[in-house]
Amino acid sequence: MDLMTIKGKMDRRAYKDDEEFAGDVRQIFDNCFTYWKPGQPMYEAGERLQRTFEDKYSHMNKWIAKMGGEDGE
């Protein structure tokens, strides 16, 4: 899994729900941690990106509600 594949799926509206999207993003992190070892720069970058993603994703419903999206109403 990679970000271009995720973008393509988003553009085609191929995700049935937000959890399917999150699963694909999390697969990127799983792959990163499989191929890189703790202490290596790519592993550490993966950890930082994962923390950022999980933080932003955990607040997604609040953001949608602010924007007037149907999930937040």
N, CA, C and O atoms as a Tinker XYZ file with bonds, in Angstrom:
   292  protein
     1  N      0.852000   -1.178000    0.000000    73     2
     2  CA     0.000000    0.000000    0.000000    64     1     3
     3  C      0.894000    1.236000    0.000000    63     2     4     5
     4  O      1.962000    1.249000    0.611000    81     3
     5  N      0.437000    2.266000   -0.694000    73     3     6
     6  CA     1.184000    3.518000   -0.764000    64     5     7
     7  C      0.203000    4.688000   -0.873000    63     6     8     9
     8  O     -0.984000    4.494000   -1.136000    81     7
     9  N      0.714000    5.894000   -0.668000    73     7    10
    10  CA    -0.149000    7.077000   -0.653000    64     9    11
    11  C     -0.797000    7.357000   -2.005000    63    10    12    13
    12  O     -1.922000    7.854000   -2.047000    81    11
    13  N     -0.121000    7.055000   -3.108000    73    11    14
    14  CA    -0.725000    7.279000   -4.429000    64    13    15
    15  C     -1.915000    6.342000   -4.658000    63    14    16    17
    16  O     -2.911000    6.738000   -5.262000    81    15
    17  N     -1.810000    5.115000   -4.180000    73    15    18
    18  CA    -2.933000    4.180000   -4.291000    64    17    19
    19  C     -4.110000    4.684000   -3.466000    63    18    20    21
    20  O     -5.255000    4.632000   -3.914000    81    19
    21  N     -3.827000    5.168000   -2.270000    73    19    22
    22  CA    -4.889000    5.707000   -1.412000    64    21    23
    23  C     -5.536000    6.919000   -2.083000    63    22    24    25
    24  O     -6.760000    7.042000   -2.091000    81    23
    25  N     -4.723000    7.808000   -2.643000    73    23    26
    26  CA    -5.273000    8.982000   -3.317000    64    25    27
    27  C     -6.163000    8.559000   -4.488000    63    26    28    29
    28  O     -7.244000    9.115000   -4.680000    81    27
    29  N     -5.714000    7.593000   -5.255000    73    27    30
    30  CA    -6.509000    7.095000   -6.377000    64    29    31
    31  C     -7.849000    6.538000   -5.913000    63    30    32    33
    32  O     -8.882000    6.787000   -6.534000    81    31
    33  N     -7.826000    5.787000   -4.825000    73    31    34
    34  CA    -9.072000    5.242000   -4.288000    64    33    35
    35  C     -9.988000    6.357000   -3.790000    63    34    36    37
    36  O    -11.207000    6.286000   -3.947000    81    35
    37  N     -9.394000    7.384000   -3.190000    73    35    38
    38  CA   -10.195000    8.519000   -2.735000    64    37    39
    39  C    -10.804000    9.247000   -3.931000    63    38    40    41
    40  O    -11.984000    9.598000   -3.910000    81    39
    41  N    -10.011000    9.473000   -4.963000    73    39    42
    42  CA   -10.499000   10.159000   -6.160000    64    41    43
    43  C    -11.643000    9.398000   -6.823000    63    42    44    45
    44  O    -12.575000   10.005000   -7.352000    81    43
    45  N    -11.571000    8.075000   -6.793000    73    43    46
    46  CA   -12.628000    7.231000   -7.382000    64    45    47
    47  C    -13.781000    6.971000   -6.423000    63    46    48    49
    48  O    -14.758000    6.307000   -6.768000    81    47
    49  N    -13.650000    7.510000   -5.202000    73    47    50
    50  CA   -14.640000    7.269000   -4.143000    64    49    51
    51  C    -14.841000    5.764000   -3.916000    63    50    52    53
    52  O    -15.961000    5.267000   -3.804000    81    51
    53  N    -13.705000    5.070000   -3.855000    73    51    54
    54  CA   -13.714000    3.617000   -3.732000    64    53    55
    55  C    -13.817000    3.126000   -2.289000    63    54    56    57
    56  O    -14.081000    1.947000   -2.055000    81    55
    57  N    -13.612000    4.017000   -1.325000    73    55    58
    58  CA   -13.705000    3.595000    0.068000    64    57    59
    59  C    -15.168000    3.562000    0.492000    63    58    60    61
    60  O    -15.914000    4.513000    0.261000    81    59
    61  N    -15.573000    2.445000    1.120000    73    59    62
    62  CA   -16.960000    2.343000    1.576000    64    61    63
    63  C    -17.188000    3.095000    2.881000    63    62    64    65
    64  O    -18.309000    3.502000    3.185000    81    63
    65  N    -16.104000    3.278000    3.656000    73    63    66
    66  CA   -16.225000    4.024000    4.906000    64    65    67
    67  C    -14.839000    4.477000    5.369000    63    66    68    69
    68  O    -13.816000    4.114000    4.789000    81    67
    69  N    -14.842000    5.281000    6.432000    73    67    70
    70  CA   -13.582000    5.836000    6.926000    64    69    71
    71  C    -12.659000    4.770000    7.495000    63    70    72    73
    72  O    -11.439000    4.934000    7.454000    81    71
    73  N    -13.196000    3.704000    8.015000    73    71    74
    74  CA   -12.346000    2.645000    8.577000    64    73    75
    75  C    -11.579000    1.896000    7.492000    63    74    76    77
    76  O    -10.453000    1.455000    7.720000    81    75
    77  N    -12.181000    1.751000    6.319000    73    75    78
    78  CA   -11.462000    1.124000    5.213000    64    77    79
    79  C    -10.283000    2.009000    4.794000    63    78    80    81
    80  O     -9.186000    1.510000    4.540000    81    79
    81  N    -10.515000    3.319000    4.725000    73    79    82
    82  CA    -9.438000    4.276000    4.434000    64    81    83
    83  C     -8.337000    4.174000    5.492000    63    82    84    85
    84  O     -7.157000    4.060000    5.160000    81    83
    85  N     -8.730000    4.216000    6.761000    73    83    86
    86  CA    -7.750000    4.159000    7.850000    64    85    87
    87  C     -6.965000    2.848000    7.790000    63    86    88    89
    88  O     -5.767000    2.832000    8.076000    81    87
    89  N     -7.617000    1.769000    7.428000    73    87    90
    90  CA    -6.932000    0.481000    7.307000    64    89    91
    91  C     -5.826000    0.520000    6.266000    63    90    92    93
    92  O     -4.743000   -0.026000    6.477000    81    91
    93  N     -6.104000    1.171000    5.140000    73    91    94
    94  CA    -5.070000    1.292000    4.107000    64    93    95
    95  C     -3.913000    2.155000    4.591000    63    94    96    97
    96  O     -2.753000    1.821000    4.350000    81    95
    97  N     -4.208000    3.249000    5.265000    73    95    98
    98  CA    -3.132000    4.107000    5.783000    64    97    99
    99  C     -2.311000    3.331000    6.806000    63    98   100   101
   100  O     -1.081000    3.385000    6.798000    81    99
   101  N     -2.991000    2.618000    7.675000    73    99   102
   102  CA    -2.273000    1.842000    8.699000    64   101   103
   103  C     -1.432000    0.735000    8.075000    63   102   104   105
   104  O     -0.412000    0.341000    8.641000    81   103
   105  N     -1.847000    0.227000    6.912000    73   103   106
   106  CA    -1.050000   -0.785000    6.221000    64   105   107
   107  C      0.301000   -0.210000    5.809000    63   106   108   109
   108  O      1.311000   -0.914000    5.825000    81   107
   109  N      0.316000    1.062000    5.443000    73   107   110
   110  CA     1.585000    1.712000    5.102000    64   109   111
   111  C      2.526000    1.670000    6.304000    63   110   112   113
   112  O      3.714000    1.380000    6.156000    81   111
   113  N      1.998000    1.957000    7.492000    73   111   114
   114  CA     2.837000    1.935000    8.696000    64   113   115
   115  C      3.306000    0.519000    9.004000    63   114   116   117
   116  O      4.471000    0.307000    9.342000    81   115
   117  N      2.402000   -0.447000    8.888000    73   115   118
   118  CA     2.799000   -1.841000    9.120000    64   117   119
   119  C      3.935000   -2.244000    8.178000    63   118   120   121
   120  O      4.901000   -2.886000    8.591000    81   119
   121  N      3.804000   -1.856000    6.907000    73   119   122
   122  CA     4.863000   -2.172000    5.934000    64   121   123
   123  C      6.175000   -1.495000    6.320000    63   122   124   125
   124  O      7.242000   -2.105000    6.250000    81   123
   125  N      6.089000   -0.246000    6.723000    73   123   126
   126  CA     7.292000    0.490000    7.127000    64   125   127
   127  C      8.010000   -0.229000    8.261000    63   126   128   129
   128  O      9.230000   -0.392000    8.231000    81   127
   129  N      7.245000   -0.655000    9.257000    73   127   130
   130  CA     7.853000   -1.276000   10.429000    64   129   131
   131  C      8.321000   -2.704000   10.151000    63   130   132   133
   132  O      9.119000   -3.258000   10.907000    81   131
   133  N      7.824000   -3.294000    9.066000    73   131   134
   134  CA     8.295000   -4.616000    8.654000    64   133   135
   135  C      9.649000   -4.511000    7.953000    63   134   136   137
   136  O     10.541000   -5.327000    8.184000    81   135
   137  N      9.791000   -3.508000    7.103000    73   135   138
   138  CA    10.984000   -3.410000    6.262000    64   137   139
   139  C     12.113000   -2.590000    6.860000    63   138   140   141
   140  O     13.261000   -2.725000    6.437000    81   139
   141  N     11.815000   -1.753000    7.824000    73   139   142
   142  CA    12.838000   -0.944000    8.483000    64   141   143
   143  C     12.929000   -1.350000    9.945000    63   142   144   145
   144  O     11.974000   -1.886000   10.508000    81   143
   145  N     14.037000   -1.104000   10.534000    73   143   146
   146  CA    14.289000   -1.504000   11.928000    64   145   147
   147  C     14.289000   -0.280000   12.847000    63   146   148   149
   148  O     14.627000    0.825000   12.420000    81   147
   149  N     13.904000   -0.487000   14.118000    73   147   150
   150  CA    13.947000    0.628000   15.075000    64   149   151
   151  C     15.324000    1.290000   15.073000    63   150   152   153
   152  O     16.360000    0.625000   15.028000    81   151
   153  N     15.298000    2.609000   15.122000    73   151   154
   154  CA    16.536000    3.373000   15.102000    64   153   155
   155  C     16.922000    3.861000   13.718000    63   154   156   157
   156  O     17.681000    4.821000   13.589000    81   155
   157  N     16.408000    3.210000   12.678000    73   155   158
   158  CA    16.700000    3.671000   11.327000    64   157   159
   159  C     15.830000    4.894000   11.010000    63   158   160   161
   160  O     14.697000    4.990000   11.483000    81   159
   161  N     16.359000    5.825000   10.210000    73   159   162
   162  CA    15.622000    7.059000    9.929000    64   161   163
   163  C     14.213000    6.832000    9.342000    63   162   164   165
   164  O     13.278000    7.539000    9.718000    81   163
   165  N     14.050000    5.884000    8.452000    73   163   166
   166  CA    12.727000    5.653000    7.858000    64   165   167
   167  C     11.746000    5.087000    8.884000    63   166   168   169
   168  O     10.562000    5.422000    8.854000    81   167
   169  N     12.217000    4.251000    9.772000    73   167   170
   170  CA    11.371000    3.711000   10.835000    64   169   171
   171  C     10.896000    4.842000   11.736000    63   170   172   173
   172  O      9.717000    4.924000   12.080000    81   171
   173  N     11.825000    5.711000   12.113000    73   171   174
   174  CA    11.483000    6.830000   12.987000    64   173   175
   175  C     10.533000    7.809000   12.293000    63   174   176   177
   176  O      9.625000    8.349000   12.925000    81   175
   177  N     10.740000    8.037000   11.000000    73   175   178
   178  CA     9.827000    8.900000   10.244000    64   177   179
   179  C      8.438000    8.265000   10.188000    63   178   180   181
   180  O      7.432000    8.967000   10.290000    81   179
   181  N      8.379000    6.954000   10.028000    73   179   182
   182  CA     7.104000    6.241000   10.034000    64   181   183
   183  C      6.380000    6.390000   11.363000    63   182   184   185
   184  O      5.163000    6.573000   11.401000    81   183
   185  N      7.131000    6.310000   12.445000    73   183   186
   186  CA     6.519000    6.492000   13.770000    64   185   187
   187  C      5.942000    7.896000   13.929000    63   186   188   189
   188  O      4.843000    8.061000   14.459000    81   187
   189  N      6.678000    8.904000   13.473000    73   187   190
   190  CA     6.185000   10.293000   13.581000    64   189   191
   191  C      4.937000   10.492000   12.729000    63   190   192   193
   192  O      3.965000   11.103000   13.175000    81   191
   193  N      4.966000    9.976000   11.505000    73   191   194
   194  CA     3.808000   10.117000   10.631000    64   193   195
   195  C      2.608000    9.359000   11.184000    63   194   196   197
   196  O      1.476000    9.834000   11.095000    81   195
   197  N      2.849000    8.192000   11.751000    73   195   198
   198  CA     1.764000    7.414000   12.345000    64   197   199
   199  C      1.127000    8.180000   13.508000    63   198   200   201
   200  O     -0.099000    8.241000   13.610000    81   199
   201  N      1.941000    8.757000   14.376000    73   199   202
   202  CA     1.392000    9.541000   15.487000    64   201   203
   203  C      0.559000   10.712000   14.975000    63   202   204   205
   204  O     -0.522000   10.984000   15.498000    81   203
   205  N      1.058000   11.399000   13.959000    73   203   206
   206  CA     0.327000   12.530000   13.389000    64   205   207
   207  C     -0.987000   12.062000   12.779000    63   206   208   209
   208  O     -2.031000   12.673000   13.007000    81   207
   209  N     -0.940000   10.985000   12.009000    73   207   210
   210  CA    -2.164000   10.459000   11.396000    64   209   211
   211  C     -3.191000   10.087000   12.454000    63   210   212   213
   212  O     -4.350000   10.492000   12.365000    81   211
   213  N     -2.774000    9.323000   13.451000    73   211   214
   214  CA    -3.724000    8.865000   14.465000    64   213   215
   215  C     -4.323000   10.038000   15.242000    63   214   216   217
   216  O     -5.502000   10.012000   15.594000    81   215
   217  N     -3.517000   11.059000   15.507000    73   215   218
   218  CA    -4.036000   12.238000   16.197000    64   217   219
   219  C     -5.073000   12.943000   15.335000    63   218   220   221
   220  O     -6.165000   13.252000   15.811000    81   219
   221  N     -4.743000   13.200000   14.076000    73   219   222
   222  CA    -5.680000   13.888000   13.172000    64   221   223
   223  C     -6.921000   13.041000   12.923000    63   222   224   225
   224  O     -8.037000   13.560000   12.908000    81   223
   225  N     -6.730000   11.746000   12.728000    73   223   226
   226  CA    -7.860000   10.852000   12.453000    64   225   227
   227  C     -8.815000   10.784000   13.651000    63   226   228   229
   228  O    -10.029000   10.682000   13.473000    81   227
   229  N     -8.272000   10.840000   14.855000    73   227   230
   230  CA    -9.121000   10.759000   16.047000    64   229   231
   231  C    -10.018000   11.982000   16.193000    63   230   232   233
   232  O    -11.035000   11.918000   16.882000    81   231
   233  N     -9.659000   13.095000   15.556000    73   231   234
   234  CA   -10.455000   14.317000   15.624000    64   233   235
   235  C    -11.292000   14.544000   14.360000    63   234   236   237
   236  O    -11.929000   15.588000   14.217000    81   235
   237  N    -11.292000   13.578000   13.454000    73   235   238
   238  CA   -11.942000   13.755000   12.163000    64   237   239
   239  C    -13.429000   14.074000   12.277000    63   238   240   241
   240  O    -13.913000   14.956000   11.568000    81   239
   241  N    -14.161000   13.392000   13.136000    73   239   242
   242  CA   -15.600000   13.629000   13.241000    64   241   243
   243  C    -15.909000   15.041000   13.706000    63   242   244   245
   244  O    -16.889000   15.640000   13.261000    81   243
   245  N    -15.089000   15.578000   14.592000    73   243   246
   246  CA   -15.275000   16.964000   15.030000    64   245   247
   247  C    -15.051000   17.915000   13.866000    63   246   248   249
   248  O    -15.792000   18.885000   13.707000    81   247
   249  N    -14.044000   17.649000   13.056000    73   247   250
   250  CA   -13.738000   18.489000   11.904000    64   249   251
   251  C    -14.889000   18.435000   10.892000    63   250   252   253
   252  O    -15.301000   19.466000   10.360000    81   251
   253  N    -15.396000   17.245000   10.632000    73   251   254
   254  CA   -16.515000   17.103000    9.690000    64   253   255
   255  C    -17.730000   17.865000   10.201000    63   254   256   257
   256  O    -18.422000   18.524000    9.426000    81   255
   257  N    -17.989000   17.777000   11.493000    73   255   258
   258  CA   -19.131000   18.486000   12.079000    64   257   259
   259  C    -18.972000   19.996000   11.888000    63   258   260   261
   260  O    -19.937000   20.685000   11.555000    81   259
   261  N    -17.773000   20.503000   12.094000    73   259   262
   262  CA   -17.520000   21.934000   11.902000    64   261   263
   263  C    -17.763000   22.354000   10.463000    63   262   264   265
   264  O    -18.242000   23.458000   10.204000    81   263
   265  N    -17.434000   21.473000    9.530000    73   263   266
   266  CA   -17.570000   21.786000    8.108000    64   265   267
   267  C    -19.016000   21.578000    7.633000    63   266   268   269
   268  O    -19.341000   21.879000    6.485000    81   267
   269  N    -19.886000   21.061000    8.522000    73   267   270
   270  CA   -21.268000   20.832000    8.138000    64   269   271
   271  C    -21.483000   19.554000    7.365000    63   270   272   273
   272  O    -22.467000   19.416000    6.638000    81   271
   273  N    -20.554000   18.608000    7.520000    73   271   274
   274  CA   -20.683000   17.332000    6.818000    64   273   275
   275  C    -21.796000   16.499000    7.405000    63   274   276   277
   276  O    -22.187000   16.683000    8.558000    81   275
   277  N    -22.302000   15.585000    6.607000    73   275   278
   278  CA   -23.448000   14.784000    7.039000    64   277   279
   279  C    -23.149000   13.889000    8.227000    63   278   280   281
   280  O    -24.042000   13.618000    9.030000    81   279
   281  N    -21.896000   13.417000    8.359000    73   279   282
   282  CA   -21.551000   12.552000    9.478000    64   281   283
   283  C    -21.536000   13.307000   10.802000    63   282   284   285
   284  O    -21.705000   12.702000   11.861000    81   283
   285  N    -21.336000   14.613000   10.753000    73   283   286
   286  CA   -21.215000   15.382000   11.965000    64   285   287
   287  C    -22.492000   16.068000   12.388000    63   286   288   289
   288  O    -22.543000   16.677000   13.456000    81   287
   289  N    -23.528000   15.979000   11.566000    73   287   290
   290  CA   -24.768000   16.681000   11.892000    64   289   291
   291  C    -25.626000   15.905000   12.847000    63   290   292
   292  O    -26.706000   16.364000   13.219000    81   291
